[in-house]
């Protein structure tokens, strides 16, 4: 009886966590700007140019970090959605709010993935 109850509690907990995570993911992906960015194919060369003009002063021209953190392999531990939110939010001072047009953001993401 105790084992059955523990299994039920564990299954319920997993279900609640799963639904919560799915809801967060849906809310993020339902943002029209994010949805549009994710629907586009980025270009690494254009993304590098955008990075050099807007990001390199703080993150370094080789993305090794200066004032801001290094961005080498950033896509290994950050999703595209979280990167978009990081860039566009302006909620992590001293990083300014920056919202490029959707194609430019897709290009920047492509470059960040190549680092």
Residue pairs with C-beta under 8 A, 6 or more apart in sequence:
25 81
28 34
28 81
28 85
29 35
29 38
29 81
33 84
33 88
33 99
33 102
34 81
34 84
34 85
36 102
37 80
37 84
37 102
37 105
37 106
37 109
38 80
38 81
38 106
40 102
40 103
40 106
41 106
41 110
42 103
42 106
42 107
42 108
42 109
42 110
42 111
43 107
43 110
44 107
44 110
44 111
44 114
46 104
46 107
46 111
47 107
47 108
47 109
47 110
47 111
47 112
47 114
48 111
50 100
50 104
50 107
50 108
50 111
51 59
51 63
51 108
51 111
51 112
52 61
54 98
54 100
55 63
55 68
55 71
55 108
56 63
57 66
57 67
58 66
58 67
58 68
58 94
58 95
59 65
59 66
59 67
59 68
59 69
59 70
59 71
60 66
60 70
63 70
63 71
63 72
63 115
64 70
64 72
65 71
67 94
68 94
68 95
71 112
71 115
72 115
73 115
74 83
74 112
74 115
75 83
75 109
75 112
75 113
75 115
78 86
80 109
83 109
83 112
84 105
84 109
86 92
86 95
87 98
87 99
87 100
87 105
87 108
88 97
88 98
88 99
88 105
89 97
90 96
90 97
90 98
99 105
100 108
